[in-house]
Amino acid sequence: EDDPAELKATVSCPPARPYTCFIDGVQCSTRCTLGKGNIEVRGGGELRLRVEGRSGGVVELRVRAEALRRAEGGDLDWVLLARLDELFELVERKRG
């Protein structure tokens, strides 16, 4: 198993709830935390995540506008049943 301390996450999101809950999800799923100092939070107009490994690998995801629109509109059943590619756009992937 990879050591999660080797990961660094950068999260971009609007600085207000419920958008900042995205940061909680990133901390849970990557084990990058503010306490360990391996997550950086930036303000921005979209929900975006970039994860870098020590070997140089990079994955960057953006929450799709349609998924965000549905979640904001209360269509949570759609969000829960959606495929990952319906929720997220893979912006960048680079192998280390």
Backbone hydrogen bonds, N-H to C=O, Kabsch-Sander energy under -0.5 kcal/mol:
donor,donor_aa,acceptor,acceptor_aa,energy
6,E,3,D,-2.3
7,L,4,P,-1.7
8,K,52,E,-2.2
9,A,38,N,-2.5
10,T,50,R,-2.8
11,V,40,E,-3.0
12,S,48,R,-2.7
13,C,42,R,-2.0
16,A,14,P,-1.9
19,Y,16,A,-0.7
20,T,16,A,-1.4
21,C,18,P,-1.5
22,F,19,Y,-1.9
23,I,20,T,-1.0
24,D,20,T,-0.9
25,G,21,C,-1.9
26,V,22,F,-2.1
27,Q,23,I,-2.5
28,C,24,D,-2.3
29,S,25,G,-2.5
30,T,26,V,-2.4
31,R,27,Q,-1.5
32,C,26,V,-0.5
37,G,33,T,-1.0
38,N,33,T,-1.3
40,E,9,A,-2.5
42,R,11,V,-3.2
44,G,13,C,-0.8
48,R,12,S,-2.4
48,R,46,E,-0.7
49,L,61,L,-2.9
50,R,10,T,-2.4
51,V,59,V,-3.0
52,E,8,K,-2.8
53,G,57,G,-2.7
56,G,53,G,-1.9
58,V,94,K,-2.6
59,V,51,V,-2.2
60,E,92,E,-2.7
61,L,49,L,-3.0
62,R,89,E,-2.0
63,V,47,L,-2.6
64,R,87,L,-2.9
68,L,64,R,-2.3
69,R,65,A,-2.7
70,R,66,E,-2.4
71,A,67,A,-2.4
72,E,68,L,-2.8
73,G,69,R,-1.7
74,G,71,A,-1.3
75,D,70,R,-2.6
76,L,74,G,-2.0
79,V,75,D,-1.5
80,L,76,L,-2.8
81,L,77,D,-1.8
82,A,78,W,-1.3
86,E,83,R,-1.2
87,L,83,R,-1.2
87,L,84,L,-0.5
88,F,84,L,-2.9
89,E,62,R,-3.1
91,V,60,E,-2.7
91,V,89,E,-0.8
92,E,60,E,-1.4
94,K,58,V,-2.7
